[in-house]
Amino acid sequence: MDFFEWLNGYEPRFGLHEVDFNDPNRPRTPRRSAVYYAEIIRNNGIPLPKEDEFLYGEFPKNFCWSVATAAYQIEGAWRADGKGLSIWDKYTHTPLKISNDDNGDVACDSYHKIEEDVEMLKRLKVSHYRFSISWSRVLPDGTTRYVNEMGLNYYERLIDALLAANITPQVTLYHWDLPQALQDVGGWENDTIVQRFKEYAELLFQRLGDKVKFWITLNEPYNTAYLGYGFGTAAPGISVRPGRAPYVVGHNLIKAHAEAWHLYNETYRAKQGGLISITINSDWAEPRNPHKQEDFDAARQYLQFLIGWFAHPIFKNGDYNEVMKTRIRERSLAQGLSSSRLPEFTESEKQRIKGTYDYFGLNHYTTVLTYKYEYSTGILSYDADRGVASVTDRSWLNSGSFWLKVTPFGFRKLLRWIKEEYNNPPIYVTENGISERGAIDFNDTWRIHYHRNYINEALKAVLLDGVDLRGYAAWTLMDNFEWAVGFDERFGFYHVNYTDPTLPRLPKASASYYSQIISCNGFPDPAMGPHPCLETELEGNHVLTISYCFLMNSDTRHHTRTGWQRALSGIRFNITQCRNSTVCAFCSFWNWSTGPGTYFI
């Protein structure tokens, strides 16, 4: 309690309880800190906030469990069977653009490994598989003047193999690999691209639509516009008009999406009965200082410039959000321009764009802390228009990617924000995952930790917040070519050994764990006793069956082996069978050999 503090008298107060020294009875009143400390004592540790408590339960029946890939990242066969060049073929063959000068010429060679890839999917027990089609493999020059039947046949065979395995294809029309021939005439900056994309989409609806019932028009248009045509760190690598080109590209991407959606809706939906929409990427944004209104405003501004750039026209009113329109117009006028650098939609275009969705496709990985940052008026760029900077909390776990911090709480908040901002659309998470760097470690406990906690936050969004989440796709099936960082960063459930010409795929521990979540359709409560879905098989030198795994404490500060030991302290494993007395994937930090029994770390 507060008391006499020596030379300072009664002015400094250290007490958990306030003492009223003006009252002769000296009453003691507990502060919030007293209540909190009492909770620490009662729990014999730091109490978890209610929203951070782990939730046991199941996702809705018929929930879609998927895993995602992209054509350029896995297919290889860059010049095989008549394939045309894409912008990523050219970009990766430009010196100093990619880490180690890596490229996707071979990648995972999935073009020649349909059987192996489908077998991995079967082992994961996914109900769906998200992959993309290489535009230049099907239409070498980007137009329908010539259809490459051999390239199209690859996708027909892949789809048939998936359906034979009872796996539903989720097909992305465009995952960044624009035909180079179209880029040579301006690419996404040239508005003729809208018609070219519509023609490409129609070919795929005609040839594959009888078997494909889930379409994604565009993957992450923000990254195409900003990284490809503004910042220049992705193909086609343009950075000379950072204050104009991203907005022109974004404008054409939105119109191209709308045209493909209307084409399917009006011509193919009645016969084929599928779904079609767009996938938009977004971080969650928190204020850097939660007690500062300006930082709350910065978080809102960040989201509207990121997810809202494309979601607002499609999911709300056919036009850009007011935050973007006002900021870009005001800065444009201050720069001496007569009009905004953000293009305007005509009234007919707004009506054409509004409502062109069947679901909200979301790619999400991490959270940032935001604050206002005003750039000089003379700077013409997307970043200057946004006027927001971001940092991360140093206590957040790292990954193999500098931009990706482990922040599961943001996932639930973003899902809830989408529900409230866009009138509760059906949502499919189309990417979510974590990377690693350095020597391969099949005991990828960090990935298990990531997916366990992120998927649990999604479950909270469904059961507690009423979010209409229909499916979840993890990124990614196997390690692959990760764009500008080449093969340095790995997100896969399966490791691909690039030193072996046969490119074998080997499961990591996370593959079994994700399969277990799928089998359980969530997280059964261990207090209810053993559940049949918790017996999950692994192949190779890993645990064969794990009865249950319960994370008690995830308070960790560093992404190191020691840090992940702390993150996984409190995990209990009931191992009922192991092969060849191998080392348990989860216990290998301590070099425990395994056998039947229960272990508590």
DOLUMDREN-873668 format. One record per residue (C-alpha): x, y, z. Coordinates in nm, 2 decimals. Example, Ala and Ser with C-alpha at 12.3 -4.5 7.8 and 13.67 -1.06 7.14 Angstrom:
<donus>
DONU, east, north, up
DONU, 1.23, -0.45, 0.78 $
DONU, 1.37, -0.11, 0.71 $
</donus>
This chain:
<donus>
DONU, east, north, up
DONU, 0.00, 0.00, 0.00 $
DONU, 0.10, 0.36, -0.03 $
DONU, 0.30, 0.49, 0.27 $
DONU, 0.57, 0.73, 0.39 $
DONU, 0.85, 0.73, 0.13 $
DONU, 1.14, 0.87, 0.33 $
DONU, 1.27, 1.21, 0.21 $
DONU, 0.99, 1.23, -0.05 $
DONU, 0.72, 1.21, 0.20 $
DONU, 0.38, 1.08, 0.07 $
DONU, 0.41, 1.21, -0.29 $
DONU, 0.55, 0.90, -0.47 $
DONU, 0.31, 0.61, -0.43 $
DONU, 0.42, 0.25, -0.49 $
DONU, 0.13, 0.07, -0.34 $
DONU, -0.10, -0.19, -0.48 $
DONU, -0.36, -0.03, -0.25 $
DONU, -0.43, 0.34, -0.23 $
DONU, -0.43, 0.49, 0.12 $
DONU, -0.63, 0.81, 0.18 $
DONU, -0.41, 1.01, 0.41 $
DONU, -0.67, 1.28, 0.44 $
DONU, -0.90, 1.05, 0.62 $
DONU, -0.81, 0.98, 0.98 $
DONU, -0.92, 0.62, 0.93 $
DONU, -0.67, 0.57, 0.65 $
DONU, -0.89, 0.35, 0.43 $
DONU, -0.72, 0.12, 0.19 $
DONU, -0.87, 0.09, -0.17 $
DONU, -0.73, -0.18, -0.41 $
DONU, -0.60, -0.05, -0.74 $
DONU, -0.64, -0.25, -1.06 $
DONU, -0.28, -0.36, -1.01 $
DONU, -0.38, -0.53, -0.68 $
DONU, -0.65, -0.72, -0.86 $
DONU, -0.41, -0.83, -1.14 $
DONU, -0.14, -0.93, -0.88 $
DONU, -0.41, -1.14, -0.70 $
DONU, -0.48, -1.31, -1.03 $
DONU, -0.11, -1.39, -1.07 $
DONU, -0.10, -1.54, -0.73 $
DONU, -0.42, -1.74, -0.78 $
DONU, -0.29, -1.88, -1.12 $
DONU, 0.07, -1.92, -0.99 $
DONU, 0.17, -1.73, -1.31 $
DONU, 0.06, -1.47, -1.56 $
DONU, -0.32, -1.50, -1.62 $
DONU, -0.42, -1.51, -1.99 $
DONU, -0.67, -1.25, -2.10 $
DONU, -1.00, -1.41, -2.18 $
DONU, -0.97, -1.35, -2.55 $
DONU, -0.63, -1.53, -2.55 $
DONU, -0.76, -1.85, -2.39 $
DONU, -0.74, -2.15, -2.62 $
DONU, -1.09, -2.24, -2.76 $
DONU, -1.19, -2.61, -2.81 $
DONU, -1.45, -2.68, -3.07 $
DONU, -1.52, -2.76, -3.43 $
DONU, -1.57, -2.57, -3.75 $
DONU, -1.90, -2.59, -3.93 $
DONU, -1.98, -2.91, -4.11 $
DONU, -1.85, -2.92, -4.46 $
DONU, -1.58, -2.67, -4.38 $
DONU, -1.33, -2.66, -4.67 $
DONU, -0.97, -2.75, -4.57 $
DONU, -0.72, -2.67, -4.83 $
DONU, -0.35, -2.60, -4.91 $
DONU, -0.23, -2.35, -5.17 $
DONU, 0.04, -2.32, -5.43 $
DONU, 0.10, -2.10, -5.74 $
DONU, 0.20, -2.20, -6.09 $
DONU, 0.54, -2.01, -6.13 $
DONU, 0.64, -2.12, -5.78 $
DONU, 0.61, -2.49, -5.83 $
DONU, 0.56, -2.59, -6.20 $
DONU, 0.90, -2.54, -6.35 $
DONU, 0.91, -2.66, -6.72 $
DONU, 0.95, -2.29, -6.81 $
DONU, 0.99, -2.36, -7.19 $
DONU, 0.83, -2.70, -7.21 $
DONU, 0.56, -2.81, -7.46 $
DONU, 0.51, -2.47, -7.62 $
DONU, 0.48, -2.25, -7.31 $
DONU, 0.53, -1.88, -7.37 $
DONU, 0.75, -1.65, -7.15 $
DONU, 0.60, -1.48, -6.85 $
DONU, 0.71, -1.16, -6.68 $
DONU, 0.86, -1.38, -6.40 $
DONU, 1.06, -1.58, -6.66 $
DONU, 1.22, -1.25, -6.78 $
DONU, 1.25, -1.09, -6.43 $
DONU, 1.43, -1.39, -6.28 $
DONU, 1.67, -1.41, -6.56 $
DONU, 1.77, -1.05, -6.50 $
DONU, 2.09, -1.04, -6.29 $
DONU, 2.06, -0.92, -5.92 $
DONU, 1.68, -0.93, -5.91 $
DONU, 1.65, -1.25, -5.72 $
DONU, 1.84, -1.38, -5.41 $
DONU, 2.13, -1.60, -5.53 $
DONU, 2.00, -1.54, -5.89 $
DONU, 1.75, -1.82, -5.83 $
DONU, 1.47, -1.88, -6.08 $
DONU, 1.17, -2.10, -6.13 $
DONU, 1.29, -2.27, -6.45 $
DONU, 1.26, -2.61, -6.26 $
DONU, 1.13, -2.51, -5.92 $
DONU, 0.95, -2.82, -5.78 $
DONU, 0.89, -2.96, -6.13 $
DONU, 0.52, -3.01, -6.06 $
DONU, 0.46, -3.00, -6.43 $
DONU, 0.60, -3.35, -6.44 $
DONU, 0.50, -3.46, -6.10 $
DONU, 0.12, -3.47, -6.08 $
DONU, 0.11, -3.81, -5.91 $
DONU, 0.36, -3.71, -5.64 $
DONU, 0.18, -3.38, -5.57 $
DONU, -0.17, -3.54, -5.55 $
DONU, -0.03, -3.81, -5.32 $
DONU, 0.10, -3.54, -5.08 $
DONU, -0.25, -3.39, -5.08 $
DONU, -0.41, -3.72, -5.00 $
DONU, -0.18, -3.77, -4.70 $
DONU, -0.27, -3.42, -4.57 $
DONU, -0.64, -3.52, -4.60 $
DONU, -0.73, -3.19, -4.75 $
DONU, -1.08, -3.16, -4.91 $
DONU, -0.96, -2.88, -5.15 $
DONU, -0.64, -2.78, -5.33 $
DONU, -0.58, -2.43, -5.45 $
DONU, -0.35, -2.39, -5.75 $
DONU, -0.31, -2.13, -6.03 $
DONU, -0.29, -2.16, -6.40 $
DONU, 0.00, -2.01, -6.59 $
DONU, -0.16, -1.78, -6.85 $
DONU, 0.15, -1.81, -7.08 $
DONU, 0.14, -2.19, -7.06 $
DONU, -0.21, -2.19, -7.20 $
DONU, -0.19, -1.88, -7.42 $
DONU, 0.18, -1.83, -7.51 $
DONU, 0.13, -1.47, -7.63 $
DONU, -0.15, -1.39, -7.39 $
DONU, -0.42, -1.39, -7.66 $
DONU, -0.66, -1.65, -7.79 $
DONU, -0.50, -1.64, -8.13 $
DONU, -0.32, -1.96, -8.04 $
DONU, -0.42, -2.21, -7.76 $
DONU, -0.14, -2.43, -7.64 $
DONU, -0.32, -2.76, -7.60 $
DONU, -0.03, -2.94, -7.44 $
DONU, -0.02, -2.67, -7.17 $
DONU, -0.39, -2.69, -7.12 $
DONU, -0.38, -3.07, -7.10 $
DONU, -0.15, -3.05, -6.80 $
DONU, -0.42, -2.87, -6.60 $
DONU, -0.69, -3.11, -6.73 $
DONU, -0.48, -3.41, -6.61 $
DONU, -0.42, -3.24, -6.27 $
DONU, -0.79, -3.16, -6.22 $
DONU, -0.88, -3.52, -6.31 $
DONU, -0.63, -3.66, -6.07 $
DONU, -0.76, -3.43, -5.79 $
DONU, -1.12, -3.53, -5.85 $
DONU, -1.03, -3.90, -5.86 $
DONU, -0.88, -3.84, -5.51 $
DONU, -1.20, -3.67, -5.40 $
DONU, -1.02, -3.33, -5.37 $
DONU, -1.20, -3.02, -5.50 $
DONU, -0.99, -2.79, -5.72 $
DONU, -0.97, -2.42, -5.63 $
DONU, -0.83, -2.25, -5.94 $
DONU, -0.67, -1.91, -5.95 $
DONU, -0.67, -1.75, -6.30 $
DONU, -0.39, -1.51, -6.23 $
DONU, -0.12, -1.54, -5.97 $
DONU, 0.12, -1.27, -6.10 $
DONU, 0.27, -1.45, -6.40 $
DONU, 0.15, -1.22, -6.69 $
DONU, 0.26, -1.33, -7.04 $
DONU, 0.56, -1.13, -7.14 $
DONU, 0.40, -1.05, -7.47 $
DONU, 0.13, -0.86, -7.30 $
DONU, 0.38, -0.67, -7.08 $
DONU, 0.56, -0.57, -7.40 $
DONU, 0.25, -0.36, -7.48 $
DONU, 0.21, -0.21, -7.14 $
DONU, 0.09, -0.50, -6.93 $
DONU, -0.16, -0.40, -6.66 $
DONU, -0.11, -0.03, -6.73 $
DONU, -0.27, -0.08, -7.08 $
DONU, -0.65, -0.09, -7.04 $
DONU, -0.67, -0.34, -7.33 $
DONU, -0.56, -0.59, -7.07 $
DONU, -0.92, -0.60, -6.94 $
DONU, -1.04, -0.76, -7.26 $
DONU, -0.74, -0.99, -7.29 $
DONU, -0.81, -1.12, -6.93 $
DONU, -1.17, -1.17, -7.01 $
DONU, -1.09, -1.38, -7.32 $
DONU, -0.84, -1.59, -7.12 $
DONU, -1.10, -1.65, -6.85 $
DONU, -1.36, -1.75, -7.10 $
DONU, -1.12, -2.01, -7.25 $
DONU, -1.07, -2.17, -6.90 $
DONU, -1.45, -2.15, -6.82 $
DONU, -1.52, -2.33, -7.15 $
DONU, -1.25, -2.60, -7.12 $
DONU, -1.23, -2.66, -6.74 $
DONU, -1.56, -2.52, -6.60 $
DONU, -1.75, -2.85, -6.61 $
DONU, -1.50, -2.98, -6.35 $
DONU, -1.39, -2.67, -6.16 $
DONU, -1.65, -2.52, -5.93 $
DONU, -1.43, -2.27, -5.74 $
DONU, -1.26, -1.99, -5.92 $
DONU, -1.04, -1.70, -5.80 $
DONU, -1.00, -1.43, -6.06 $
DONU, -0.69, -1.25, -5.92 $
DONU, -0.45, -1.32, -5.64 $
DONU, -0.34, -1.02, -5.43 $
DONU, -0.40, -0.74, -5.68 $
DONU, -0.23, -0.51, -5.42 $
DONU, 0.10, -0.68, -5.47 $
DONU, 0.07, -0.68, -5.85 $
DONU, 0.00, -0.30, -5.85 $
DONU, 0.23, -0.19, -5.57 $
DONU, 0.53, -0.43, -5.59 $
DONU, 0.52, -0.49, -5.96 $
DONU, 0.45, -0.14, -6.09 $
DONU, 0.53, 0.09, -5.80 $
DONU, 0.81, -0.04, -5.58 $
DONU, 0.96, -0.26, -5.85 $
DONU, 1.06, -0.55, -5.63 $
DONU, 0.84, -0.80, -5.82 $
DONU, 0.79, -0.86, -6.19 $
DONU, 0.77, -0.67, -6.42 $
DONU, 1.00, -0.46, -6.19 $
DONU, 0.87, -0.11, -6.28 $
DONU, 0.93, 0.17, -6.03 $
DONU, 0.96, 0.49, -6.24 $
DONU, 0.60, 0.61, -6.18 $
DONU, 0.53, 0.52, -5.82 $
DONU, 0.27, 0.79, -5.77 $
DONU, 0.06, 0.69, -6.08 $
DONU, 0.13, 0.35, -6.22 $
DONU, 0.01, 0.15, -5.91 $
DONU, -0.33, 0.33, -5.93 $
DONU, -0.37, 0.27, -6.30 $
DONU, -0.28, -0.09, -6.26 $
DONU, -0.52, -0.13, -5.97 $
DONU, -0.79, 0.03, -6.18 $
DONU, -0.75, -0.22, -6.46 $
DONU, -0.72, -0.51, -6.22 $
DONU, -1.06, -0.42, -6.07 $
DONU, -1.22, -0.39, -6.41 $
DONU, -1.07, -0.71, -6.53 $
DONU, -1.20, -0.90, -6.23 $
DONU, -1.55, -0.75, -6.28 $
DONU, -1.56, -0.85, -6.64 $
DONU, -1.45, -1.21, -6.57 $
DONU, -1.71, -1.23, -6.29 $
DONU, -1.99, -1.11, -6.51 $
DONU, -1.89, -1.34, -6.79 $
DONU, -1.91, -1.64, -6.56 $
DONU, -2.23, -1.52, -6.39 $
DONU, -2.42, -1.45, -6.71 $
DONU, -2.29, -1.73, -6.94 $
DONU, -2.15, -2.02, -6.73 $
DONU, -2.30, -2.02, -6.38 $
DONU, -2.64, -2.17, -6.46 $
DONU, -2.48, -2.47, -6.63 $
DONU, -2.16, -2.51, -6.43 $
DONU, -2.28, -2.41, -6.09 $
DONU, -1.96, -2.28, -5.95 $
DONU, -1.84, -1.99, -5.73 $
DONU, -1.61, -1.71, -5.85 $
DONU, -1.45, -1.42, -5.66 $
DONU, -1.12, -1.25, -5.59 $
DONU, -0.85, -1.30, -5.33 $
DONU, -0.73, -0.99, -5.14 $
DONU, -0.43, -0.98, -4.91 $
DONU, -0.41, -0.78, -4.59 $
DONU, -0.22, -0.75, -4.26 $
DONU, -0.41, -0.65, -3.95 $
DONU, -0.32, -0.30, -3.83 $
DONU, -0.30, -0.20, -3.46 $
DONU, -0.22, 0.15, -3.34 $
DONU, 0.14, 0.18, -3.22 $
DONU, 0.02, 0.37, -2.91 $
DONU, -0.32, 0.23, -2.81 $
DONU, -0.38, 0.55, -2.60 $
DONU, -0.33, 0.78, -2.90 $
DONU, -0.62, 0.86, -3.13 $
DONU, -0.39, 0.96, -3.41 $
DONU, -0.25, 0.61, -3.41 $
DONU, -0.60, 0.46, -3.42 $
DONU, -0.67, 0.68, -3.73 $
DONU, -0.34, 0.56, -3.88 $
DONU, -0.45, 0.20, -3.84 $
DONU, -0.78, 0.27, -4.02 $
DONU, -0.59, 0.46, -4.29 $
DONU, -0.35, 0.17, -4.34 $
DONU, -0.64, -0.08, -4.38 $
DONU, -0.83, 0.13, -4.63 $
DONU, -0.52, 0.18, -4.84 $
DONU, -0.44, -0.20, -4.83 $
DONU, -0.75, -0.42, -4.82 $
DONU, -0.99, -0.14, -4.89 $
DONU, -0.82, -0.04, -5.21 $
DONU, -0.98, -0.34, -5.38 $
DONU, -1.25, -0.46, -5.14 $
DONU, -1.44, -0.13, -5.12 $
DONU, -1.53, -0.11, -5.49 $
DONU, -1.61, -0.48, -5.52 $
DONU, -1.78, -0.55, -5.18 $
DONU, -1.94, -0.21, -5.12 $
DONU, -2.03, 0.06, -5.37 $
DONU, -1.83, 0.01, -5.69 $
DONU, -1.59, 0.30, -5.61 $
DONU, -1.28, 0.36, -5.40 $
DONU, -1.31, 0.44, -5.03 $
DONU, -1.33, 0.80, -4.92 $
DONU, -1.00, 0.77, -4.72 $
DONU, -0.80, 0.69, -5.04 $
DONU, -1.00, 0.94, -5.26 $
DONU, -0.95, 1.23, -5.02 $
DONU, -0.59, 1.16, -4.94 $
DONU, -0.47, 1.12, -5.30 $
DONU, -0.68, 1.41, -5.43 $
DONU, -0.56, 1.65, -5.17 $
DONU, -0.19, 1.56, -5.22 $
DONU, -0.23, 1.57, -5.60 $
DONU, -0.38, 1.92, -5.59 $
DONU, -0.10, 2.03, -5.34 $
DONU, 0.15, 1.90, -5.60 $
DONU, 0.01, 2.14, -5.86 $
DONU, -0.19, 1.88, -6.05 $
DONU, -0.54, 1.96, -6.18 $
DONU, -0.69, 1.63, -6.07 $
DONU, -0.63, 1.33, -5.86 $
DONU, -0.37, 1.08, -5.95 $
DONU, -0.63, 0.81, -5.85 $
DONU, -0.83, 0.73, -6.16 $
DONU, -1.21, 0.77, -6.15 $
DONU, -1.47, 0.51, -6.24 $
DONU, -1.76, 0.61, -6.45 $
DONU, -2.11, 0.56, -6.31 $
DONU, -2.17, 0.27, -6.54 $
DONU, -1.83, 0.12, -6.43 $
DONU, -1.93, 0.15, -6.07 $
DONU, -2.25, -0.04, -6.13 $
DONU, -2.06, -0.30, -6.32 $
DONU, -1.80, -0.35, -6.04 $
DONU, -2.03, -0.34, -5.74 $
DONU, -2.12, -0.68, -5.60 $
DONU, -1.89, -0.89, -5.83 $
DONU, -1.82, -1.15, -5.57 $
DONU, -1.95, -1.48, -5.44 $
DONU, -1.72, -1.49, -5.14 $
DONU, -1.44, -1.29, -4.98 $
DONU, -1.10, -1.45, -5.06 $
DONU, -0.84, -1.35, -4.79 $
DONU, -0.47, -1.40, -4.77 $
DONU, -0.33, -1.31, -4.43 $
DONU, 0.00, -1.36, -4.25 $
DONU, 0.08, -1.10, -3.99 $
DONU, 0.00, -0.78, -3.80 $
DONU, 0.17, -0.44, -3.79 $
DONU, 0.17, -0.14, -3.55 $
DONU, 0.09, 0.19, -3.73 $
DONU, 0.14, 0.56, -3.68 $
DONU, 0.10, 0.87, -3.89 $
DONU, 0.40, 0.97, -4.10 $
DONU, 0.37, 1.27, -4.33 $
DONU, 0.59, 1.27, -4.64 $
DONU, 0.71, 1.58, -4.82 $
DONU, 0.44, 1.72, -5.06 $
DONU, 0.68, 1.67, -5.35 $
DONU, 0.70, 1.29, -5.31 $
DONU, 0.46, 1.12, -5.55 $
DONU, 0.41, 0.76, -5.43 $
DONU, 0.16, 0.52, -5.28 $
DONU, 0.35, 0.53, -4.95 $
DONU, 0.34, 0.91, -4.93 $
DONU, -0.03, 0.91, -5.02 $
DONU, -0.11, 0.66, -4.75 $
DONU, 0.09, 0.87, -4.49 $
DONU, 0.13, 0.58, -4.25 $
DONU, 0.44, 0.40, -4.13 $
DONU, 0.45, 0.07, -3.95 $
DONU, 0.66, -0.11, -3.70 $
DONU, 0.64, -0.44, -3.52 $
DONU, 0.66, -0.54, -3.15 $
DONU, 1.00, -0.67, -3.06 $
DONU, 0.84, -0.94, -2.84 $
DONU, 0.66, -1.10, -3.14 $
DONU, 0.81, -1.42, -3.26 $
DONU, 1.01, -1.40, -3.59 $
DONU, 0.99, -1.62, -3.89 $
DONU, 1.21, -1.67, -4.19 $
DONU, 1.07, -1.36, -4.35 $
DONU, 1.16, -1.01, -4.22 $
DONU, 0.80, -0.89, -4.27 $
DONU, 0.62, -1.19, -4.10 $
DONU, 0.58, -1.18, -3.73 $
DONU, 0.37, -1.44, -3.54 $
DONU, 0.06, -1.25, -3.43 $
DONU, -0.24, -1.48, -3.43 $
DONU, -0.46, -1.23, -3.24 $
DONU, -0.47, -1.01, -3.55 $
DONU, -0.62, -1.29, -3.76 $
DONU, -0.94, -1.29, -3.56 $
DONU, -0.96, -0.91, -3.55 $
DONU, -0.92, -0.89, -3.93 $
DONU, -1.19, -1.15, -3.99 $
DONU, -1.42, -0.97, -3.76 $
DONU, -1.34, -0.63, -3.93 $
DONU, -1.42, -0.78, -4.27 $
DONU, -1.75, -0.91, -4.14 $
DONU, -1.84, -0.56, -4.00 $
DONU, -1.70, -0.35, -4.29 $
DONU, -1.84, -0.56, -4.58 $
DONU, -2.17, -0.68, -4.45 $
DONU, -2.07, -1.03, -4.34 $
DONU, -1.97, -1.19, -4.67 $
DONU, -1.88, -1.56, -4.69 $
DONU, -1.50, -1.58, -4.63 $
DONU, -1.25, -1.83, -4.76 $
DONU, -0.90, -1.79, -4.62 $
DONU, -0.69, -1.87, -4.93 $
DONU, -0.34, -1.83, -4.78 $
DONU, -0.19, -1.84, -4.43 $
DONU, 0.14, -1.97, -4.32 $
DONU, 0.49, -1.92, -4.18 $
DONU, 0.84, -1.94, -4.33 $
DONU, 1.18, -2.06, -4.22 $
DONU, 1.54, -2.01, -4.33 $
DONU, 1.87, -2.19, -4.29 $
DONU, 1.93, -2.56, -4.25 $
DONU, 1.63, -2.79, -4.29 $
DONU, 1.47, -2.91, -3.97 $
DONU, 1.19, -3.15, -4.01 $
DONU, 1.08, -3.09, -3.65 $
DONU, 0.92, -2.76, -3.76 $
DONU, 0.76, -2.68, -3.42 $
DONU, 0.73, -2.31, -3.51 $
DONU, 0.50, -2.40, -3.80 $
DONU, 0.29, -2.62, -3.58 $
DONU, 0.27, -2.34, -3.32 $
DONU, 0.17, -2.09, -3.60 $
DONU, -0.10, -2.29, -3.76 $
DONU, -0.24, -2.41, -3.43 $
DONU, -0.28, -2.06, -3.29 $
DONU, -0.39, -1.89, -3.62 $
DONU, -0.65, -2.16, -3.69 $
DONU, -0.77, -2.14, -3.33 $
DONU, -0.82, -1.76, -3.37 $
DONU, -1.02, -1.84, -3.69 $
DONU, -1.23, -2.08, -3.48 $
DONU, -1.30, -1.80, -3.23 $
DONU, -1.41, -1.57, -3.51 $
DONU, -1.66, -1.83, -3.62 $
DONU, -1.80, -1.95, -3.29 $
DONU, -1.77, -1.63, -3.09 $
DONU, -1.79, -1.35, -3.34 $
DONU, -2.03, -1.50, -3.60 $
DONU, -1.79, -1.46, -3.89 $
DONU, -1.91, -1.66, -4.19 $
DONU, -1.59, -1.84, -4.26 $
DONU, -1.63, -2.13, -4.50 $
DONU, -1.28, -2.25, -4.56 $
DONU, -0.91, -2.23, -4.48 $
DONU, -0.61, -2.28, -4.71 $
DONU, -0.26, -2.31, -4.56 $
DONU, 0.04, -2.17, -4.75 $
DONU, 0.19, -2.39, -4.87 $
DONU, 0.20, -2.76, -4.98 $
DONU, 0.57, -2.77, -5.02 $
DONU, 0.88, -2.55, -5.02 $
DONU, 0.90, -2.36, -5.34 $
DONU, 1.03, -2.06, -5.53 $
DONU, 0.95, -1.76, -5.30 $
DONU, 0.96, -1.48, -5.56 $
DONU, 1.24, -1.22, -5.49 $
DONU, 1.39, -1.43, -5.21 $
DONU, 1.43, -1.74, -5.43 $
DONU, 1.46, -2.06, -5.24 $
DONU, 1.59, -1.89, -4.92 $
DONU, 1.26, -1.89, -4.75 $
DONU, 1.05, -2.20, -4.71 $
DONU, 0.68, -2.22, -4.62 $
DONU, 0.60, -2.58, -4.70 $
DONU, 0.45, -2.87, -4.50 $
DONU, 0.68, -3.08, -4.73 $
DONU, 1.05, -3.02, -4.79 $
DONU, 1.18, -3.04, -5.14 $
DONU, 1.53, -3.16, -5.17 $
DONU, 1.67, -2.94, -5.46 $
DONU, 2.01, -3.11, -5.44 $
DONU, 1.85, -3.43, -5.57 $
DONU, 1.76, -3.43, -5.94 $
DONU, 1.44, -3.62, -5.86 $
DONU, 1.33, -3.34, -5.62 $
DONU, 1.18, -3.58, -5.36 $
DONU, 0.92, -3.44, -5.13 $
DONU, 0.96, -3.52, -4.76 $
DONU, 0.70, -3.44, -4.49 $
DONU, 0.78, -3.22, -4.20 $
DONU, 0.62, -3.27, -3.86 $
DONU, 0.37, -2.99, -3.94 $
DONU, 0.22, -3.20, -4.22 $
DONU, 0.09, -3.45, -3.97 $
DONU, -0.03, -3.18, -3.73 $
DONU, -0.23, -3.00, -4.01 $
DONU, -0.37, -3.33, -4.12 $
DONU, -0.48, -3.39, -3.76 $
DONU, -0.66, -3.06, -3.74 $
DONU, -0.84, -3.15, -4.07 $
DONU, -0.94, -3.49, -3.94 $
DONU, -1.08, -3.33, -3.62 $
DONU, -1.23, -3.03, -3.81 $
DONU, -1.09, -2.82, -3.53 $
DONU, -0.98, -2.89, -3.18 $
DONU, -1.16, -3.15, -2.97 $
DONU, -1.15, -3.08, -2.59 $
DONU, -0.90, -3.32, -2.42 $
DONU, -1.11, -3.30, -2.11 $
DONU, -1.37, -3.50, -2.30 $
DONU, -1.13, -3.79, -2.33 $
DONU, -0.94, -3.94, -2.63 $
DONU, -1.09, -3.86, -2.97 $
DONU, -1.04, -4.09, -3.27 $
DONU, -0.95, -3.80, -3.49 $
DONU, -0.63, -3.74, -3.29 $
DONU, -0.45, -4.04, -3.41 $
DONU, -0.25, -3.91, -3.70 $
DONU, 0.00, -4.10, -3.91 $
DONU, 0.34, -3.96, -4.02 $
DONU, 0.58, -4.12, -4.26 $
DONU, 0.96, -4.15, -4.23 $
DONU, 1.16, -4.06, -3.93 $
DONU, 0.87, -3.90, -3.74 $
DONU, 0.61, -3.99, -3.48 $
DONU, 0.35, -4.22, -3.62 $
DONU, 0.06, -4.15, -3.38 $
DONU, 0.00, -3.86, -3.13 $
DONU, -0.30, -3.89, -2.91 $
DONU, -0.31, -3.52, -2.82 $
DONU, -0.11, -3.21, -2.81 $
DONU, -0.20, -2.92, -2.58 $
DONU, -0.01, -2.59, -2.58 $
DONU, -0.02, -2.44, -2.23 $
DONU, 0.21, -2.15, -2.26 $
DONU, 0.31, -1.96, -2.58 $
DONU, 0.49, -1.67, -2.42 $
DONU, 0.81, -1.65, -2.62 $
DONU, 1.04, -1.37, -2.72 $
DONU, 1.28, -1.50, -2.99 $
DONU, 1.26, -1.72, -3.29 $
DONU, 1.55, -1.95, -3.18 $
DONU, 1.56, -2.31, -3.08 $
DONU, 1.57, -2.20, -2.72 $
DONU, 1.28, -1.96, -2.78 $
DONU, 1.07, -2.23, -2.94 $
DONU, 1.15, -2.46, -2.65 $
DONU, 0.99, -2.21, -2.42 $
DONU, 0.70, -2.16, -2.66 $
DONU, 0.63, -2.53, -2.65 $
DONU, 0.69, -2.59, -2.28 $
DONU, 0.38, -2.74, -2.14 $
DONU, 0.30, -2.96, -2.45 $
DONU, 0.20, -3.30, -2.35 $
DONU, 0.24, -3.58, -2.60 $
DONU, 0.09, -3.93, -2.57 $
DONU, 0.29, -4.12, -2.82 $
DONU, 0.14, -4.47, -2.89 $
DONU, 0.38, -4.59, -3.16 $
DONU, 0.71, -4.49, -3.32 $
DONU, 0.91, -4.64, -3.60 $
DONU, 1.26, -4.77, -3.54 $
DONU, 1.29, -4.60, -3.20 $
DONU, 1.35, -4.27, -3.38 $
DONU, 1.36, -3.94, -3.21 $
DONU, 1.03, -3.78, -3.15 $
DONU, 0.98, -3.48, -3.38 $
DONU, 0.86, -3.27, -3.09 $
DONU, 1.11, -3.39, -2.83 $
DONU, 1.42, -3.38, -3.04 $
DONU, 1.53, -3.05, -2.87 $
DONU, 1.62, -3.28, -2.58 $
DONU, 1.73, -3.58, -2.79 $
DONU, 1.48, -3.81, -2.63 $
DONU, 1.44, -4.14, -2.80 $
DONU, 1.08, -4.23, -2.82 $
DONU, 0.87, -4.53, -2.75 $
DONU, 0.51, -4.59, -2.63 $
DONU, 0.42, -4.37, -2.34 $
DONU, 0.34, -4.02, -2.23 $
DONU, 0.59, -3.73, -2.22 $
DONU, 0.56, -3.39, -2.06 $
DONU, 0.80, -3.13, -2.16 $
</donus>
